[in-house]
């Protein structure tokens, strides 16, 4: 299809503009890299030989591919092959320079992925999750070799990292039953335990740990670990062989992560605070870190190169993403038209029932009150930030203000804020959203008669729950890939999410039926009065289609105003034109029911 560029509206251009992820490079062949791009109109994996400049598309599948890893020697690409976005599949292996795909571990049946670490000797540690077995972890001694099971447990777990010499394997696990707070175990390739680190005290204490990576140096057994001992995420160094822990005096507000510089002598510190992020360099043993200069906004990923430079993926709500280097260069600039900018984000702090709530606001030119979209993030353990997003920008282009709320349960505001989401799941987040809604109306930003509640995944769940529990507050609802019937969703979803739901709600639907009922949108479906648009992927393993259909059937039975769009993919789409179609349908639905104008741009082609 050819399109007259002058006729294409900015909101569509932002989706179509070629984008690239931060390139991941092979540890022992740093000129060989792997990245994700939408250059063909579908997000796929690309191999990049930096010495020659040659780029090659590795995967080419109808619904896209984003999960891939380079072997340490840079000779091969591992990529995860599922079926139409169902996230259930096997790892494939392809030569870096091109060639036939082969199953990387033919002895392992399809599963949901639970981590991957590849050794310098050709071995691999592969994590798997299935409804039948829970989590299993396998050592594959050679490419295509016979896998050996080294770990099994019903609760969720995953592969964290493999040491430089391949003699130590770091695992994250939740054997204590708290899926929100992992413990760590380091084992040998035969599965024997070297050391344990558990801040949950057997599940009685809500403190999590995370594997950040082994030191990238031969013979070095130090493991960089994230912990929550001071009420937020921050790094420390744990040597599981020596039995030592080294605290790092990186006293920055907000959450702090880190990764090793390639020589193992310093850490690249990633600091997230109040929806922005920045980078620092810290050398263990020195008094304090040194700032790595980056523009104001959000760093979505960063890596230190062997020459000491740092490459990072940066954007802001106003400016589209770019891969930059501290040398001043743009590292990877895809060909094609650039995404038009949007408007900057403004901060709002609102007093709520659980403390101050941070919201991010974008608004069009002119004076309010505006029709306003509350775009609710998924997760729930995630947070909105000052980063470029084509969806909110599309609403601003059509005259809407956009408010994004980092409700209780969101990351980035300390452990207590994230962990507040327990038992009264959904209802707690909606209390915070209601407080910000009231502020938006009182401040003159939002028109109370033209408020849209919208979101995808957990945000879609909160949209449905909000329309049922706050029916007088919202004029329109837009729910993408939502949880709609919590009990059915629990029984149909992947095992790792079952574990998360048991943690959030305190048990299974059979053990705590009253909590599932109180937190399920289906309970309140008959109270929904706002026109409602729902989109869902028929192969979605996270918010499965059957429970969405149960909710839709209840809407239809009482003649509620609603539309449903089903598409052939999983938890969202990696196809650019499909994503544009979905946004167009949401815009059309909202404008029709709010009495607004038409969607900018001509209608697009129907998806196959």
C-alpha positions in Angstrom: 0.0 0.0 0.0 1.3 3.4 -0.9 0.3 6.5 1.1 0.6 10.1 0.3 2.8 11.4 3.1 1.2 14.8 3.1 -2.2 13.2 3.8 -1.0 11.1 6.7 -1.8 12.7 10.0 0.9 13.1 12.6 -0.6 10.6 15.0 -0.3 7.9 12.4 3.3 9.0 11.5 4.4 8.5 15.1 3.3 4.8 14.9 4.8 4.3 11.4 8.2 6.0 12.0 11.0 3.4 12.1 12.1 2.7 15.6 14.9 0.6 17.1 15.6 -0.8 20.5 18.9 -0.4 22.4 21.3 -2.8 20.6 22.4 -5.8 22.8 26.0 -6.8 22.0 27.9 -10.1 22.3 30.1 -10.1 25.3 33.1 -11.6 23.5 32.4 -10.0 20.1 31.2 -6.5 20.9 30.9 -5.5 17.2 28.1 -8.0 16.8 24.8 -6.7 18.0 21.1 -7.6 18.1 18.2 -5.1 18.1 14.4 -4.9 17.5 12.9 -2.7 14.8 9.6 -2.0 13.2 11.2 -1.1 9.8 9.1 -3.6 7.9 5.9 -2.6 9.6 6.2 -5.5 12.1 8.5 -5.6 15.1 11.3 -8.1 14.3 14.8 -9.0 15.4 17.8 -7.7 13.4 21.5 -8.6 13.5 24.0 -5.8 13.1 27.7 -6.2 12.3 29.0 -2.9 13.6 32.5 -3.3 12.0 31.0 -3.5 8.5 27.7 -1.7 9.1 25.7 -4.6 7.7 22.3 -5.1 9.1 20.2 -8.2 8.5 16.6 -9.2 9.5 16.8 -12.3 11.6 13.1 -13.1 12.0 10.1 -12.6 9.8 6.8 -13.8 11.2 3.2 -12.5 10.7 2.8 -11.3 14.3 6.3 -10.3 15.0 9.2 -11.3 17.2 10.9 -9.4 20.1 12.6 -12.0 22.3 16.2 -12.7 21.2 19.6 -13.2 22.7 23.1 -13.3 21.2 25.6 -16.1 22.2 28.6 -14.7 24.0 30.8 -15.3 20.9 28.4 -13.6 18.7 28.1 -16.6 16.4 24.4 -17.3 16.8 21.1 -15.6 17.7 18.6 -17.4 19.9 15.0 -16.3 19.4 11.7 -17.4 21.0 9.2 -18.9 18.7 5.6 -18.8 19.8 2.3 -19.1 17.9 0.6 -15.8 17.0 1.5 -14.1 20.2 0.4 -16.9 22.6 3.9 -16.7 24.4 4.0 -20.6 24.4 6.8 -22.0 22.3 10.5 -23.0 22.0 13.8 -21.3 21.6 15.2 -21.4 18.0 18.9 -20.9 17.0 20.1 -19.1 13.8 23.7 -18.3 12.7 24.5 -14.6 13.1 25.3 -14.2 9.4 22.1 -15.9 8.3 21.0 -19.5 7.6 18.5 -22.0 8.6 16.7 -21.9 12.0 17.2 -24.9 14.2 15.5 -25.8 17.5 18.1 -24.7 20.2 16.9 -27.4 22.6 15.0 -30.0 20.7 14.6 -32.1 23.8 12.4 -29.5 25.5 8.7 -29.4 24.8 7.0 -26.0 24.2 6.4 -23.8 27.3 6.2 -20.3 28.5 9.7 -18.9 28.9 11.3 -18.4 32.3 14.7 -17.0 31.6 17.7 -17.9 29.5 21.5 -17.8 30.0 24.0 -18.9 27.4 27.5 -20.0 28.3 30.8 -19.5 26.6 31.2 -23.2 26.1 28.0 -23.5 24.1 25.9 -24.6 27.0 22.6 -22.9 28.0 20.4 -22.7 31.0 16.7 -22.6 30.0 13.8 -21.8 32.2 10.3 -23.1 31.4 6.9 -22.7 32.9 3.8 -24.8 32.3 0.5 -25.4 34.0 1.4 -29.0 34.5 4.9 -28.7 35.9 5.2 -25.2 37.3 8.7 -24.0 36.8 11.5 -26.3 35.5 15.1 -25.2 34.7 17.3 -27.3 32.4 20.9 -27.3 31.5 21.6 -27.9 27.8 25.3 -28.9 27.6 25.8 -28.3 23.9 23.7 -26.7 21.1 20.9 -29.1 20.3 22.1 -31.4 23.1 20.0 -33.4 25.5 18.7 -31.2 28.3 19.2 -32.1 32.0 16.7 -30.9 34.6 18.4 -29.1 37.5 15.4 -27.4 39.2 11.7 -27.9 39.6 9.0 -26.2 41.7 5.3 -25.5 41.5 5.8 -21.8 42.3 7.2 -19.3 39.8 11.0 -19.1 39.3 13.4 -18.1 36.6 17.0 -18.1 35.3 18.8 -15.0 36.5 22.4 -15.3 35.1 25.3 -17.6 34.4 28.8 -16.7 35.7 31.6 -15.9 33.2 33.1 -19.3 33.5 29.8 -21.1 33.5 30.3 -22.7 36.9 27.6 -20.7 38.8 23.9 -20.3 37.9 21.8 -17.6 39.7 18.1 -18.3 40.0 15.2 -16.2 41.2 12.4 -18.2 42.9 9.2 -17.7 45.0 9.1 -21.1 46.7 7.8 -19.2 49.8 4.6 -18.4 47.9 5.0 -14.6 47.5 5.2 -14.0 43.7 6.0 -10.3 44.3 9.2 -10.8 46.2 11.7 -13.3 44.9 14.5 -15.0 46.8 17.8 -16.0 45.2 19.7 -19.3 44.9 23.0 -19.9 43.3 23.6 -23.5 42.1 26.2 -25.5 40.2 25.5 -26.9 36.7 24.5 -30.2 38.4 21.9 -28.4 40.4 23.7 -28.5 43.8 23.2 -25.4 45.9 26.1 -23.1 46.5 24.3 -20.4 48.5 20.9 -18.9 49.3 19.8 -15.3 49.8 16.3 -14.8 51.1 15.0 -11.5 52.4 11.4 -12.7 52.7 12.2 -14.8 55.8 10.2 -17.7 54.5 7.4 -15.5 53.2 6.8 -13.7 56.5 8.6 -10.5 55.3 7.8 -8.6 52.1 11.3 -7.8 50.8 12.4 -8.9 47.3 15.7 -9.6 45.6 16.6 -9.6 41.9 19.5 -10.8 39.9 21.3 -8.0 38.1 24.2 -10.0 36.8 27.5 -11.8 37.6 30.7 -9.8 37.2 31.8 -10.2 33.5 35.4 -11.3 34.4 36.9 -14.7 34.4 37.2 -16.2 37.9 35.1 -13.5 39.5 32.2 -14.9 41.6 30.6 -11.6 42.6 26.9 -11.2 41.8 25.2 -7.8 41.5 21.9 -8.0 43.3 18.9 -5.7 43.6 17.4 -5.5 47.1 14.6 -3.6 49.0 16.1 -3.5 52.5 15.9 0.3 52.7 12.4 0.7 51.3 13.3 0.9 47.6 15.2 -1.0 45.0 19.0 -0.5 45.1 22.0 -2.6 44.3 24.5 -4.5 46.4 27.3 -7.0 45.6 26.9 -10.6 46.9 29.7 -13.1 46.6 27.9 -16.5 47.0 31.2 -18.4 47.1 32.9 -16.2 49.7 29.6 -15.6 51.6 30.1 -11.8 51.6 27.7 -8.9 51.0 28.9 -5.4 50.1 26.5 -2.5 50.5 26.9 0.3 47.9 26.6 3.9 49.1 24.5 5.1 46.2 22.2 7.4 48.1 19.9 8.7 45.4 16.1 9.1 45.9 13.8 6.7 44.1 14.7 3.3 42.7 18.2 2.4 41.7 19.4 -0.4 39.4 22.8 -1.2 38.0 24.8 -3.3 35.7 28.6 -4.0 35.4 31.0 -2.2 33.1 32.7 -4.8 30.9 35.9 -4.7 33.0 34.0 -5.4 36.2 35.7 -2.4 37.9 32.6 -0.1 37.9 28.8 -0.1 37.8 26.5 1.7 35.5 23.8 2.9 37.8 20.3 3.5 36.5 18.3 5.9 38.7 14.5 6.3 38.4 12.8 9.1 40.4 9.4 10.8 39.9 8.9 9.4 36.4 12.3 10.5 35.1 15.6 8.7 34.9 19.3 9.3 34.8 22.6 7.5 34.7 25.6 7.4 37.0 29.0 5.6 37.1 30.0 4.1 40.5 33.3 2.4 41.3 33.1 0.2 44.4 35.1 1.5 47.2 34.7 5.2 46.2 32.6 7.6 48.2 29.9 8.4 45.7 28.8 7.9 42.0 29.6 10.3 39.2 26.9 11.6 36.9 26.7 10.3 33.3 25.2 13.2 31.5 21.9 12.5 29.7 19.0 14.8 28.7 16.0 15.3 30.9 13.5 12.6 30.2 13.5 8.8 30.4 16.4 6.3 29.8 14.6 3.1 28.8 17.8 1.1 28.7 21.6 1.6 28.9 24.8 -0.4 28.4 28.5 0.3 29.0 30.7 -0.6 26.0 34.3 -2.0 26.3 35.8 1.4 25.4 34.0 2.9 28.5 31.3 4.8 26.5 27.7 4.4 27.5 24.9 3.8 25.0 21.3 4.4 26.0 17.8 4.6 24.6 16.3 8.0 25.5 13.0 9.8 24.9 10.7 12.3 26.5 7.0 12.8 26.2 7.7 15.5 23.7 10.6 13.9 21.8 10.7 10.5 20.1 13.2 7.8 21.1 16.8 7.8 19.9 19.8 5.6 20.7 22.6 7.9 21.9 26.1 7.5 23.2 28.0 9.5 25.7 30.5 10.2 22.9 27.8 12.5 21.5 26.9 10.3 18.5 23.6 8.8 17.6 24.4 5.1 17.7 21.7 3.6 15.5 19.5 5.8 13.3 16.9 3.9 11.3 16.2 5.2 7.8 12.9 6.8 7.0 10.7 9.6 8.2 11.1 10.6 11.8 8.2 10.6 14.3 6.7 14.1 14.7 7.1 15.5 18.3 4.3 15.8 20.8 3.7 18.1 23.7 5.7 18.0 27.0 4.3 16.3 30.1 3.4 18.3 33.2 3.5 16.9 36.7 0.5 16.9 39.1 0.7 15.8 42.7 -2.6 15.0 44.3 -3.4 14.1 47.9 -5.0 10.7 48.0 -6.2 8.2 50.6 -2.8 6.4 50.6 -0.6 9.4 50.2 0.5 11.8 47.5 -0.3 10.5 44.0 1.9 11.4 41.0 0.1 12.0 37.7 1.5 13.0 34.3 -0.6 15.4 32.2 -0.4 16.3 28.6 -2.9 18.8 27.1 -3.6 20.5 23.7 -3.3 24.1 23.0 -6.0 26.4 24.3 -7.8 26.8 27.5 -9.6 24.0 29.4 -11.7 22.3 30.5 -10.8 19.7 27.9 -12.3 16.3 27.1 -9.9 14.2 29.0 -8.6 10.6 28.7 -7.4 8.9 31.8 -4.9 6.5 30.2 -4.2 3.9 32.9 -1.0 1.9 32.8 -0.7 -1.9 32.9 1.4 -4.1 35.2 0.3 -3.3 37.8 3.9 -3.2 38.9 4.9 -0.6 36.3 4.8 3.1 36.1 4.2 5.8 33.5 7.1 8.1 32.9 8.2 11.2 30.9 8.8 9.0 27.8 7.5 9.2 24.2 4.2 7.4 23.7 2.3 7.5 20.4 -1.1 6.6 22.0 -1.4 9.6 24.3 0.0 11.8 21.6 -2.8 10.8 19.3 -5.4 11.9 21.8 -3.7 15.2 22.3 -3.8 15.7 18.5 -7.6 15.3 18.6 -8.1 17.9 21.3 -8.0 15.7 24.4 -6.0 16.2 27.6 -4.4 13.0 28.8 -3.8 12.1 32.4 -1.7 9.1 33.5 -1.8 8.1 37.1 0.9 6.2 39.0 -1.6 4.7 41.4 -0.6 2.5 44.5 0.9 -0.6 43.1 3.1 1.3 40.7 6.8 1.0 40.8 9.2 3.9 41.2 7.8 5.4 44.4 9.2 3.0 47.0 8.4 -0.5 48.2 5.5 0.6 50.4 3.7 2.2 47.5 4.1 -0.8 45.3 3.2 -3.3 48.0 0.1 -1.4 49.1 -1.8 -3.4 46.4 -3.0 -6.3 48.4 -6.4 -8.1 48.9 -8.6 -5.1 47.8 -7.0 -5.4 44.4 -8.3 -3.0 41.8 -10.3 -1.0 44.3 -7.2 0.5 45.8 -5.9 1.8 42.5 -9.4 3.2 41.6 -9.4 5.2 44.8 -6.2 7.0 43.6 -7.6 7.4 40.1 -10.8 8.9 41.6 -8.7 11.4 43.6 -6.8 12.5 40.5 -10.1 12.7 38.5 -11.6 15.0 41.1 -8.4 17.2 41.0 -8.6 17.3 37.2 -12.1 18.7 37.3 -11.6 21.1 40.2 -8.4 22.5 38.6 -10.3 23.3 35.3 -8.3 20.8 33.3 -11.0 18.3 32.6 -14.6 18.6 31.5 -16.6 16.4 33.9 -19.1 15.5 31.2 -16.4 14.2 28.8 -14.1 12.0 30.8 -12.8 8.8 29.3 -11.4 5.9 31.3 -9.0 3.8 29.2 -6.2 1.4 29.5 -4.6 -1.9 28.4 -4.0 -5.1 30.3 -4.1 -4.1 34.0 -5.2 -0.7 32.8 -8.0 -2.4 30.8 -9.0 -4.3 34.0 -9.1 -1.1 36.0 -11.2 0.5 33.2 -13.9 -2.2 33.4 -13.8 -2.2 37.2 -14.0 1.6 37.3 -17.0 1.8 35.0 -18.8 -0.6 37.3 -17.8 0.8 40.6 -17.7 4.5 39.6 -20.5 4.6 37.0 -21.3 8.3 37.5 -17.6 9.3 37.0 -17.0 8.3 33.4 -18.6 9.2 30.0 -16.8 6.5 27.9 -14.7 3.4 28.6 -12.0 1.9 26.4 -10.6 -1.4 27.6 -7.8 -3.2 25.7 -6.8 -6.9 26.6 -8.5 -6.6 30.0 -9.2 -8.9 32.9 -13.0 -8.9 32.8 -14.0 -12.0 34.8 -11.3 -12.5 37.4 -12.2 -16.1 38.4 -12.3 -17.4 34.8 -9.2 -15.4 34.0 -7.4 -17.1 36.9 -8.2 -20.5 35.7 -7.3 -19.8 32.0 -4.1 -17.7 32.4 -0.5 -18.8 32.4 0.9 -20.3 35.6 3.2 -17.4 36.5 0.2 -15.1 36.6 -1.8 -17.5 38.7 1.0 -17.2 41.3 0.8 -13.4 41.1 -2.9 -13.4 41.6 -2.6 -15.7 44.6 -0.1 -13.3 46.1 -2.3 -10.2 45.4 -5.5 -11.7 46.6 -4.2 -14.0 49.3 -5.2 -17.3 47.7 -7.1 -19.0 44.9 -10.7 -18.3 43.9 -11.8 -21.3 45.9 -9.9 -20.2 49.0 -10.8 -16.5 49.0 -14.0 -16.3 46.8 -15.1 -13.0 48.4 -11.9 -11.2 47.4 -12.1 -12.4 43.8 -15.7 -11.4 43.7 -15.0 -7.9 45.1 -12.2 -7.4 42.6 -13.8 -8.8 39.5 -15.3 -6.4 36.9 -18.0 -9.1 36.1 -19.4 -8.5 39.6 -20.4 -4.9 38.7 -21.1 -5.3 34.9 -24.8 -4.5 35.4 -24.0 -1.1 36.9 -22.0 0.0 33.8 -23.7 2.9 32.1 -21.0 4.4 29.9 -20.6 3.3 26.3 -17.8 0.7 26.3 -15.3 -0.4 23.7 -13.3 -3.6 24.3 -10.5 -5.0 22.2 -9.0 -8.4 22.8 -6.4 -10.8 21.3 -7.8 -14.2 20.7 -4.5 -15.9 21.6 -3.8 -13.9 24.7 -2.4 -16.0 27.6 -2.4 -13.2 30.1 -6.0 -11.9 29.8 -7.6 -14.9 28.0 -10.4 -14.4 25.5 -13.0 -16.7 27.3 -13.3 -14.4 30.3 -13.7 -11.4 28.1 -16.5 -13.1 26.2 -18.2 -13.9 29.6 -18.2 -10.1 30.3 -19.4 -9.2 26.8 -22.3 -11.7 27.0 -23.5 -9.9 30.2 -23.3 -6.5 28.5 -25.2 -7.9 25.5 -27.9 -9.5 27.6 -29.1 -6.2 29.0 -28.5 -4.2 25.8 -25.7 -2.1 27.1 -24.0 0.2 24.6 -20.7 -1.5 23.6 -18.5 -2.6 20.8 -16.0 -5.4 20.7 -13.0 -5.9 18.5 -11.2 -9.2 18.4 -7.9 -9.7 16.6 -5.7 -12.6 15.8 -2.8 -12.0 18.2 -1.9 -12.3 21.8 -1.5 -9.6 24.6 -1.3 -6.7 22.1 0.0 -6.5 18.6 3.5 -6.1 17.1 2.1 -5.1 13.7 2.1 -1.3 13.1 -1.0 -1.1 10.9 -2.9 -3.3 13.3 -2.0 -1.0 16.2 -3.0 2.1 14.2 -6.3 0.4 13.4 -6.9 -0.2 17.1 -6.2 3.4 18.1 -8.4 4.7 15.2 -11.3 2.5 16.4 -10.8 3.9 20.0 -10.7 7.5 18.7 -13.8 6.9 16.6 -15.8 5.3 19.4 -14.9 8.1 21.9 -15.6 10.9 19.5 -18.9 9.4 18.5 -20.2 9.1 22.0 -18.8 12.4 23.2 -20.2 14.4 20.3 -16.7 15.4 19.1 -15.3 15.8 15.6 -14.0 13.2 13.2 -10.7 11.2 13.5 -7.9 13.1 11.7 -6.9 11.2 8.5 -8.7 8.9 6.2 -10.0 5.5 7.5 -7.3 2.8 7.2 -7.6 -0.6 5.6 -9.3 -3.4 7.5 -7.0 -5.8 9.1 -7.0 -9.3 7.7 
